[in-house]
Amino acid sequence: PPETWDELMSIAAKVQEDSGLPYGYVGQGAEYEGGVCNGCEFVWNAGGDFIDPDDSTKVILDSQESLAGLESEATLVADAITPLAMATYKETESLTAFLNQDAVFLRNWPYTYATLGDPAAGSTFDPKTVYDQVGVAPLPVNEKGTKSYRCLGGWSFLINNFSTKKEQAWEFIQYMTSPEVREFFAINESTLPPEKQYYEDKELLKKQPLLEVAGEAIASTKPRPVHRFYSDMSLKMAEEFNESLKGEEEPQDAISTLQDQLSRIAQTKTG
């Protein structure tokens, strides 16, 4: 698999030319939280970051590394590896393109792995051979040899404080987080369990090979910027990442604008 974005673009362009596939790479670029996740990954995998880990009031986004990350994303569109329409794509749209065999590479969440061999999910792949044809690999980086990061996600069970059936809700949560159910979802829905032992279970790995790759990937996940007012930051990030992807704003302008906006949020709302 490609280790760098340059390698991915080279491979994708060749496959597109040889096979006629319209897209080389698709992900999530719409103005929403998924677009934030994708934008963060481009920044991280070029060596950039958002918040100083030692000072939550200090935003460190405005760097050559962060700029290089957004420029890589913009180049994907400029070179017709990624469709401009990705600026409107959420999980479903990008997955649909891949299941229709219209894209060489897909960036998405683990649950999509289970859909590859499922015609009911819209897959056009042969269920008998798809898992021999489609592989999973770390996201590319800008410079070979540097660490690849991916955005930390997750699934949460919550109980509404105003619920009149809290005990029943708690029983349900206990059931859904039991070892048997976690294993079921890992095998059938490619939902990743949080405990390490699942990734070392040889019998489980035979039933769900994704876990072998996922176990390594989890070690290099990163959360989105950890800050008390992240929800405010996220809205700004979604907007600027989307503008940059669409080409309506230069990557440098998006970085500079975000540096200013995030700094204002971090400095005025901390405390």
C-alpha positions as CSV (number, residue, x, y, z in Angstrom):
1,P,0.0,0.0,0.0
2,P,1.1,3.6,-0.5
3,E,3.0,5.1,2.4
4,T,2.9,8.7,1.3
5,W,0.3,10.9,-0.4
6,D,2.6,11.2,-3.4
7,E,2.7,7.5,-3.7
8,L,-1.1,7.2,-3.4
9,M,-1.6,9.9,-6.1
10,S,0.7,8.1,-8.4
11,I,-0.9,4.7,-7.9
12,A,-4.4,6.1,-8.1
13,A,-3.7,8.0,-11.3
14,K,-2.3,4.9,-13.0
15,V,-5.3,2.8,-11.9
16,Q,-7.7,5.5,-13.1
17,E,-6.0,5.7,-16.5
18,D,-5.8,1.9,-16.9
19,S,-9.2,1.0,-15.6
20,G,-11.3,4.1,-16.3
21,L,-12.3,4.4,-12.6
22,P,-13.5,8.0,-12.1
23,Y,-12.1,8.5,-8.6
24,G,-8.7,7.7,-7.1
25,Y,-9.4,8.7,-3.5
26,V,-12.6,9.5,-1.6
27,G,-13.2,10.4,2.0
28,Q,-15.4,12.8,4.0
29,G,-15.1,16.4,3.1
30,A,-18.5,18.0,3.9
31,E,-18.8,20.8,6.4
32,Y,-19.5,18.6,9.4
33,E,-17.7,16.7,12.1
34,G,-16.5,14.0,9.7
35,G,-14.9,16.7,7.6
36,V,-13.1,17.9,10.7
37,C,-11.8,14.3,11.3
38,N,-10.4,14.1,7.7
39,G,-8.9,17.6,7.9
40,C,-7.2,16.7,11.2
41,E,-5.7,13.6,9.7
42,F,-4.2,15.6,6.8
43,V,-2.6,18.1,9.3
44,W,-1.3,15.4,11.7
45,N,0.1,13.2,8.9
46,A,2.2,16.1,7.7
47,G,3.5,16.8,11.2
48,G,1.2,19.6,12.2
49,D,-1.1,19.9,15.3
50,F,-3.6,22.2,16.9
51,I,-3.2,22.8,20.6
52,D,-0.1,22.9,22.7
53,P,-0.3,19.9,24.9
54,D,1.2,21.9,27.8
55,D,-0.9,25.0,27.4
56,S,-4.5,24.8,26.3
57,T,-4.6,28.5,25.5
58,K,-1.9,28.2,22.9
59,V,-2.9,27.2,19.3
60,I,0.0,25.9,17.3
61,L,-1.7,25.2,13.9
62,D,0.0,27.9,11.9
63,S,3.1,26.0,10.7
64,Q,4.7,24.7,7.5
65,E,3.7,21.2,8.5
66,S,0.0,22.0,8.9
67,L,0.0,23.9,5.6
68,A,1.6,21.0,3.8
69,G,-1.2,18.8,5.1
70,L,-4.0,20.9,3.7
71,E,-2.0,21.4,0.5
72,S,-1.9,17.6,0.0
73,E,-5.6,17.4,0.3
74,A,-6.1,20.3,-2.1
75,T,-3.7,18.6,-4.6
76,L,-5.9,15.5,-4.6
77,V,-8.7,17.6,-6.0
78,A,-6.5,19.7,-8.3
79,D,-5.0,16.6,-9.9
80,A,-8.5,15.0,-10.3
81,I,-7.6,12.1,-7.9
82,T,-10.4,13.2,-5.7
83,P,-13.7,14.6,-7.1
84,L,-14.6,18.2,-6.1
85,A,-17.9,16.6,-5.0
86,M,-16.0,15.2,-2.0
87,A,-16.6,18.6,-0.4
88,T,-20.2,17.4,0.0
89,Y,-19.4,13.8,0.9
90,K,-20.2,12.3,4.3
91,E,-19.7,8.6,5.2
92,T,-22.5,7.3,3.1
93,E,-21.5,9.1,-0.1
94,S,-17.9,8.1,0.1
95,L,-18.8,4.5,0.9
96,T,-21.3,4.3,-1.9
97,A,-18.6,5.4,-4.4
98,F,-16.3,2.7,-3.2
99,L,-19.0,0.0,-3.1
100,N,-19.9,0.9,-6.7
101,Q,-16.2,0.3,-7.5
102,D,-15.9,3.9,-8.7
103,A,-12.9,4.7,-6.4
104,V,-9.4,3.1,-5.9
105,F,-9.0,4.2,-2.3
106,L,-11.4,5.0,0.5
107,R,-10.9,6.7,3.8
108,N,-13.7,5.7,6.2
109,W,-14.5,4.1,9.6
110,P,-14.1,0.4,10.5
111,Y,-17.8,-0.4,10.1
112,T,-17.5,-0.1,6.4
113,Y,-15.4,-3.2,6.2
114,A,-18.4,-5.4,7.0
115,T,-20.4,-3.8,4.1
116,L,-17.9,-4.8,1.4
117,G,-19.4,-8.3,0.9
118,D,-23.0,-7.3,1.6
119,P,-25.1,-6.7,-1.5
120,A,-27.9,-5.4,0.8
121,A,-25.5,-2.6,1.8
122,G,-25.1,-1.7,-1.9
123,S,-21.9,-3.5,-2.5
124,T,-21.2,-4.5,-6.1
125,F,-18.2,-6.6,-5.1
126,D,-18.3,-10.4,-5.3
127,P,-18.9,-11.5,-1.6
128,K,-16.7,-14.6,-2.2
129,T,-13.6,-12.7,-3.3
130,V,-13.9,-9.2,-2.1
131,Y,-11.9,-9.7,1.1
132,D,-9.0,-11.0,-1.0
133,Q,-9.2,-8.0,-3.3
134,V,-9.7,-5.1,-0.8
135,G,-7.1,-4.4,1.9
136,V,-6.8,-2.1,4.9
137,A,-3.8,0.1,5.6
138,P,-2.6,3.1,7.6
139,L,-3.3,6.5,6.1
140,P,-0.5,8.0,4.0
141,V,1.9,10.6,5.4
142,N,3.6,13.5,3.7
143,E,7.1,12.2,4.3
144,K,8.1,8.5,4.3
145,G,9.2,7.1,7.6
146,T,7.1,9.5,9.7
147,K,4.3,8.2,11.9
148,S,0.8,7.8,10.5
149,Y,-2.1,9.0,12.6
150,R,-5.8,8.4,12.3
151,C,-8.7,10.2,14.1
152,L,-10.0,8.5,17.2
153,G,-13.7,7.8,17.1
154,G,-16.0,5.5,19.2
155,W,-19.4,4.4,20.1
156,S,-21.0,5.6,23.4
157,F,-24.0,4.5,25.4
158,L,-25.7,7.2,27.4
159,I,-28.6,7.4,29.8
160,N,-30.8,10.4,29.7
161,N,-30.9,12.1,33.1
162,F,-34.7,12.5,32.7
163,S,-35.4,8.9,31.8
164,T,-37.9,7.0,33.9
165,K,-36.3,3.7,33.0
166,K,-32.7,4.2,34.0
167,E,-32.4,0.7,35.5
168,Q,-33.6,-0.9,32.3
169,A,-31.3,1.3,30.3
170,W,-28.3,0.3,32.5
171,E,-29.2,-3.4,32.0
172,F,-29.2,-2.9,28.3
173,I,-25.8,-1.1,28.4
174,Q,-24.4,-4.0,30.4
175,Y,-25.7,-6.5,27.8
176,M,-24.4,-4.5,24.9
177,T,-20.9,-4.2,26.4
178,S,-20.7,-7.9,27.4
179,P,-17.9,-10.0,25.9
180,E,-20.3,-12.1,23.8
181,V,-22.0,-9.1,22.2
182,R,-18.7,-7.2,21.6
183,E,-17.4,-10.3,19.8
184,F,-20.6,-10.5,17.8
185,F,-20.3,-6.9,16.6
186,A,-16.6,-7.3,15.9
187,I,-17.3,-10.2,13.6
188,N,-20.5,-9.2,12.0
189,E,-20.3,-5.4,12.0
190,S,-16.5,-4.8,12.1
191,T,-17.1,-2.7,15.2
192,L,-13.8,-2.4,17.1
193,P,-13.9,-3.5,20.8
194,P,-11.9,-1.3,23.2
195,E,-10.1,-4.1,25.1
196,K,-6.6,-5.3,24.0
197,Q,-7.3,-9.0,24.4
198,Y,-9.7,-9.1,21.4
199,Y,-6.8,-8.1,19.1
200,E,-4.7,-11.0,20.4
201,D,-7.4,-13.7,20.2
202,K,-6.3,-16.0,17.4
203,E,-9.7,-17.6,16.9
204,L,-11.3,-14.2,16.7
205,L,-8.7,-12.9,14.2
206,K,-9.6,-15.8,11.9
207,K,-13.2,-14.8,11.9
208,Q,-12.5,-11.0,11.6
209,P,-9.1,-10.3,10.0
210,L,-9.6,-6.6,10.2
211,L,-8.8,-6.8,13.9
212,E,-5.2,-7.6,13.2
213,V,-4.6,-4.3,11.3
214,A,-6.9,-2.4,13.6
215,G,-5.0,-3.5,16.7
216,E,-1.9,-1.8,15.3
217,A,-3.8,1.2,14.1
218,I,-5.4,1.9,17.4
219,A,-2.0,2.5,18.9
220,S,-1.5,5.6,16.8
221,T,-5.0,7.1,16.9
222,K,-5.3,10.8,18.0
223,P,-8.3,12.6,19.5
224,R,-9.5,15.8,17.9
225,P,-8.1,18.8,19.8
226,V,-8.7,18.3,23.4
227,H,-10.2,21.5,24.8
228,R,-13.1,22.5,27.0
229,F,-14.6,24.5,24.2
230,Y,-13.9,22.0,21.4
231,S,-17.5,22.2,20.1
232,D,-16.9,25.9,19.3
233,M,-13.6,25.1,17.6
234,S,-15.1,22.3,15.6
235,L,-17.6,24.6,13.9
236,K,-14.7,26.8,12.7
237,M,-12.6,23.8,11.6
238,A,-15.4,22.3,9.6
239,E,-16.0,25.5,7.7
240,E,-12.3,26.3,6.9
241,F,-11.4,22.7,6.0
242,N,-14.4,22.6,3.6
243,E,-13.5,26.0,2.1
244,S,-9.9,24.8,1.5
245,L,-11.0,21.5,0.0
246,K,-13.4,23.3,-2.4
247,G,-10.7,25.6,-3.6
248,E,-12.7,28.7,-2.4
249,E,-9.9,29.5,0.0
250,E,-6.1,28.9,-0.3
251,P,-4.8,26.3,2.3
252,Q,-2.6,29.0,3.8
253,D,-5.6,31.3,4.2
254,A,-7.5,28.5,5.9
255,I,-4.7,27.8,8.3
256,S,-4.2,31.5,9.1
257,T,-7.9,32.0,9.7
258,L,-8.2,28.9,11.9
259,Q,-5.1,30.0,13.9
260,D,-6.8,33.3,14.7
261,Q,-10.3,31.8,15.3
262,L,-9.1,28.9,17.5
263,S,-6.8,31.2,19.4
264,R,-9.6,33.5,20.3
265,I,-11.8,30.6,21.5
266,A,-8.9,29.1,23.5
267,Q,-7.9,32.4,25.1
268,T,-11.3,34.0,25.8
269,K,-13.1,30.8,26.9
270,T,-10.4,29.2,29.0
271,G,-10.8,29.4,32.7
